Amino acid sequence: MSDSAEPALPLRHALALGLLHGPAELLPISSSGHITLVPWLLRWPYAELDPELRKAFEVALHAGTAAALLIGLRDEVGEAARGLDRRRIELIVLSFAPAAALALLAERPIERRLGTPGTIAAGLVAGSLVMAAADTRPQQRGRESADWRDALALGIGQAAALMPGVSRNGATLAAARLRCFTREDANALSRHVALPIIVAATGLKGMRLLRRGLPPRTRAAFAAGTAASFASTLGSTWLIRQVERDRSLAPYAAYRLGLAAVVARRLRQSRP
């Protein structure tokens, strides 16, 4: 394709996906699932892009989100850093380890086999069921009571979230509520364990992207998507408080089930 032809990733689509990524990352609905499903449902050419290019674009979106979270939550991040002690370091390490180990062992197979609309719909359903189960638990513990068992539960949630559709936010939030933490403290724990892995994964994949480089005709779209993701995340941080105030995860679970049903219907219609 010549440079004068329409870019493989149209600028308007890159902007739209960047704007979507921020709120989808902050809500327990799966940002990675939405970035795949929305273009597929709208029949955008994004689904036909080279898989490596799509993966690189998603890294760029996560970079914008990670930067915005570090800025938007700077007071909370600073407070957590100042209060860092052996117990908190243990919590971070144990919550980080399962996802990191699984990513190192099976990142490529997961990306190849679990990123289709059908498997994403399955992840949406599975995550919804866990969220519904979490709603049945009493919410009475404070974050200061978190121990190694809680950290491992959060880590298992982050590992499960490597499957697109599950949602890192949803999985860790459900894990914390299953461990009987209050809504506010479950949300805080979810953020505190998710941010390090988001930053680490973005940094690692970003280094790979820099070594590989980008086709010149995609650079403007990547820049636009990253900027839109940064702006939409920074402008959507109020959603964190909304999730804290919600008594139930049921609205998010219901939305996920509805989206999975839409995907299943499209897949049925596309069968020969």
Phi and psi in degrees as a GROMACS rama.xvg file:
@    title "Ramachandran Plot"
@    xaxis  label "Phi"
@    yaxis  label "Psi"
@TYPE xy
-78.055  159.832  SER-2
-64.6206  -22.6188  ASP-3
-81.7536  -12.9188  SER-4
-74.6527  168.357  ALA-5
-61.5139  136.898  GLU-6
-58.5545  150.893  PRO-7
-60.9988  -30.1854  ALA-8
-118.954  98.0507  LEU-9
-57.1552  142.744  PRO-10
-59.0172  -41.1842  LEU-11
-65.6545  -33.7533  ARG-12
-71.96  -39.8859  HIS-13
-61.4466  -42.0663  ALA-14
-63.554  -45.2877  LEU-15
-62.7277  -42.6341  ALA-16
-68.7229  -35.3027  LEU-17
-64.4097  -42.4656  GLY-18
-65.2733  -33.7216  LEU-19
-71.6945  -33.9108  LEU-20
-63.8443  -40.2111  HIS-21
-58.1465  -62.0187  GLY-22
-63.0368  -33.7498  PRO-23
-66.5862  -30.0987  ALA-24
-74.4819  -31.6241  GLU-25
-85.4392  -17.9327  LEU-26
-103.356  153.768  LEU-27
-80.8515  59.2714  PRO-28
-126.716  -2.49375  ILE-29
82.2868  98.7166  SER-30
-68.1142  -42.0996  SER-31
-63.9794  -38.7221  SER-32
-62.6445  -42.4923  GLY-33
-67.9689  -37.1647  HIS-34
-65.5508  -26.918  ILE-35
-86.6135  -44.323  THR-36
-74.1367  -39.9027  LEU-37
-60.9395  -49.7595  VAL-38
-61.9386  -36.1659  PRO-39
-65.8576  -44.4239  TRP-40
-66.9599  -34.3878  LEU-41
-87.4318  -0.231824  LEU-42
60.781  38.8872  ARG-43
-77.1842  158.023  TRP-44
-72.4946  -4.27553  PRO-45
-53.711  -39.4463  TYR-46
-64.5347  -22.5338  ALA-47
-93.0476  -1.25313  GLU-48
-65.0069  157.868  LEU-49
-56.5169  132.003  ASP-50
-54.2933  -37.0398  PRO-51
-66.7368  -34.9777  GLU-52
-69.4811  -41.0259  LEU-53
-62.0316  -43.458  ARG-54
-63.0594  -41.1198  LYS-55
-63.4067  -39.4497  ALA-56
-65.3905  -39.7429  PHE-57
-66.2669  -33.7643  GLU-58
-61.7977  -42.6424  VAL-59
-62.3766  -40.518  ALA-60
-63.5458  -42.1807  LEU-61
-66.0588  -33.1817  HIS-62
-63.2524  -43.316  ALA-63
-62.2189  -42.8053  GLY-64
-65.2804  -44.9401  THR-65
-61.43  -43.4172  ALA-66
-62.0043  -41.9376  ALA-67
-65.8201  -39.8162  ALA-68
-65.1102  -40.0443  LEU-69
-62.9053  -33.9676  LEU-70
-80.5838  -49.1623  ILE-71
-66.3666  -29.4273  GLY-72
-109.648  26.7134  LEU-73
-60.0259  -37.3461  ARG-74
-65.7397  -43.1138  ASP-75
-67.7386  -40.7307  GLU-76
-64.0559  -42.3814  VAL-77
-63.3892  -41.9279  GLY-78
-63.3874  -42.3941  GLU-79
-64.5274  -39.5808  ALA-80
-65.7793  -40.8076  ALA-81
-67.3204  -30.547  ARG-82
-93.0445  13.1774  GLY-83
-66.3811  124.253  LEU-84
-137.826  -174.691  ASP-85
-59.6798  -41.7305  ARG-86
-63.3632  -44.1903  ARG-87
-69.0688  -37.2914  ARG-88
-63.0414  -41.5625  ILE-89
-61.3426  -41.834  GLU-90
-61.3488  -45.2281  LEU-91
-64.8777  -44.6009  ILE-92
-64.1869  -46.7782  VAL-93
-69.1291  -30.735  LEU-94
-79.2847  -20.6365  SER-95
-86.2569  -35.7741  PHE-96
-61.3559  -48.0704  ALA-97
-59.5889  -44.9251  PRO-98
-66.835  -40.5859  ALA-99
-63.4346  -43.733  ALA-100
-64.366  -45.0594  ALA-101
-64.7272  -38.5055  LEU-102
-63.7928  -41.6449  ALA-103
-66.0536  -36.604  LEU-104
-83.9627  -31.7518  LEU-105
-139.385  21.9664  ALA-106
-58.3699  -48.4416  GLU-107
-65.1508  -49.2021  ARG-108
-59.1227  -38.3725  PRO-109
-62.6179  -45.3327  ILE-110
-65.2043  -37.5694  GLU-111
-74.911  -37.9787  ARG-112
-103.823  -21.5898  ARG-113
-114.868  20.1932  LEU-114
-111.043  16.6526  GLY-115
-86.7218  159.846  THR-116
-54.4921  -40.0828  PRO-117
-64.5919  -44.7531  GLY-118
-71.9016  -32.1539  THR-119
-65.0321  -41.8907  ILE-120
-59.9843  -40.2638  ALA-121
-62.8747  -40.216  ALA-122
-64.0814  -38.9324  GLY-123
-61.6326  -43.5408  LEU-124
-66.3257  -46.9341  VAL-125
-59.9303  -44.6558  ALA-126
-62.6876  -37.6939  GLY-127
-63.0632  -40.5581  SER-128
-64.7836  -40.1905  LEU-129
-67.3907  -40.5957  VAL-130
-62.7194  -39.6831  MET-131
-64.0905  -40.0583  ALA-132
-64.4543  -37.9954  ALA-133
-63.4743  -30.8674  ALA-134
-66.4037  -19.7426  ASP-135
-84.9501  -8.28512  THR-136
-86.6595  146.619  ARG-137
-66.3995  145.139  PRO-138
-114.574  98.6904  GLN-139
-140.982  -11.3908  GLN-140
-91.1465  151.123  ARG-141
-99.2506  158.517  GLY-142
-64.039  -25.3787  ARG-143
-68.7979  -15.103  GLU-144
-87.9969  -0.891078  SER-145
-62.4289  134.799  ALA-146
-127.618  -169.831  ASP-147
-63.0439  -30.5668  TRP-148
-68.2237  -38.6219  ARG-149
-65.5454  -40.6566  ASP-150
-62.0757  -42.0419  ALA-151
-66.2635  -37.7617  LEU-152
-61.8021  -43.5862  ALA-153
-64.6722  -38.7011  LEU-154
-65.0446  -39.9372  GLY-155
-63.66  -38.214  ILE-156
-61.412  -42.7045  GLY-157
-67.1772  -35.7611  GLN-158
-66.2196  -42.984  ALA-159
-61.9227  -31.4855  ALA-160
-72.4672  -5.43101  ALA-161
-66.513  -20.3003  LEU-162
-78.2264  116.846  MET-163
-55.9269  136.278  PRO-164
106.221  -27.0233  GLY-165
-71.1786  -44.4945  VAL-166
85.4642  117.301  SER-167
-62.116  -44.7678  ARG-168
-61.7277  -46.9378  ASN-169
-63.7762  -41.8479  GLY-170
-67.3103  -44.4057  ALA-171
-72.5036  -35.6812  THR-172
-64.5472  -44.1542  LEU-173
-64.9283  -40.3546  ALA-174
-60.8286  -42.9907  ALA-175
-66.8785  -39.3281  ALA-176
-70.9182  -33.3387  ARG-177
-63.3744  -27.705  LEU-178
-87.9363  10.6363  ARG-179
74.7619  22.6961  CYS-180
-76.8918  151.02  PHE-181
-64.655  164.098  THR-182
-56.2799  -49.1512  ARG-183
-63.5045  -44.4408  GLU-184
-73.8392  -32.304  ASP-185
-63.5315  -41.2242  ALA-186
-64.9376  -42.731  ASN-187
-63.8043  -44.1172  ALA-188
-62.4592  -40.706  LEU-189
-58.2626  -45.6678  SER-190
-66.4438  -43.7401  ARG-191
-65.7482  -33.0481  HIS-192
-88.256  -24.0763  VAL-193
-79.1998  -39.0083  ALA-194
-59.1366  -44.6858  LEU-195
-59.5588  -39.673  PRO-196
-75.2681  -32.0484  ILE-197
-63.2857  -46.9765  ILE-198
-64.9365  -43.8981  VAL-199
-65.6454  -46.0608  ALA-200
-64.9378  -40.4056  ALA-201
-64.6073  -42.1925  THR-202
-63.121  -45.1745  GLY-203
-64.1918  -48.2759  LEU-204
-70.623  -30.5084  LYS-205
-64.8036  -38.4521  GLY-206
-63.8275  -39.9327  MET-207
-63.4469  -40.2929  ARG-208
-64.3739  -41.2483  LEU-209
-63.7938  -39.0838  LEU-210
-66.7543  -37.7926  ARG-211
-78.5262  -36.0521  ARG-212
82.1089  167.573  GLY-213
-118.692  145.284  LEU-214
-59.1409  137.229  PRO-215
-54.1979  -36.1264  PRO-216
-74.6508  -6.18723  ARG-217
-101.018  -8.31123  THR-218
-65.0469  -39.4932  ARG-219
-64.6599  -41.1716  ALA-220
-66.1012  -40.669  ALA-221
-62.9402  -44.0448  PHE-222
-62.9181  -42.0757  ALA-223
-65.4523  -42.6075  ALA-224
-63.774  -42.0827  GLY-225
-64.0157  -44.9418  THR-226
-63.8514  -40.7741  ALA-227
-66.8225  -38.5846  ALA-228
-64.4435  -42.5127  SER-229
-60.3108  -48.4404  PHE-230
-66.2009  -43.2032  ALA-231
-69.6346  -33.6179  SER-232
-68.1885  -47.4577  THR-233
-62.1754  -36.6653  LEU-234
-80.2772  -7.34404  GLY-235
-113.533  9.67146  SER-236
-62.1511  -20.3957  THR-237
-62.285  -21.899  TRP-238
-63.2279  -26.422  LEU-239
-59.7799  -44.4706  ILE-240
-67.5947  -32.6696  ARG-241
-63.8232  -43.1424  GLN-242
-64.5848  -37.7367  VAL-243
-62.6359  -39.9662  GLU-244
-73.9059  -28.6663  ARG-245
-61.8995  130.384  ASP-246
-74.2765  -24.8024  ARG-247
-132.857  150.47  SER-248
-88.9246  1.48602  LEU-249
-57.8925  -41.8986  ALA-250
-59.9479  -38.3834  PRO-251
-71.2741  -40.1826  TYR-252
-62.9847  -40.8197  ALA-253
-65.1863  -40.9256  ALA-254
-61.6164  -43.7899  TYR-255
-62.5721  -42.1226  ARG-256
-64.8419  -38.186  LEU-257
-64.1812  -42.1184  GLY-258
-65.2651  -41.0011  LEU-259
-61.0534  -37.772  ALA-260
-65.9344  -38.8921  ALA-261
-62.6126  -42.7686  VAL-262
-63.2368  -44.8208  VAL-263
-61.6902  -39.011  ALA-264
-65.2158  -43.2255  ARG-265
-62.7256  -40.9571  ARG-266
-63.8554  -39.615  LEU-267
-64.1412  -41.3866  ARG-268
-67.014  -27.432  GLN-269
-85.8481  -5.4588  SER-270
-71.2482  140.325  ARG-271
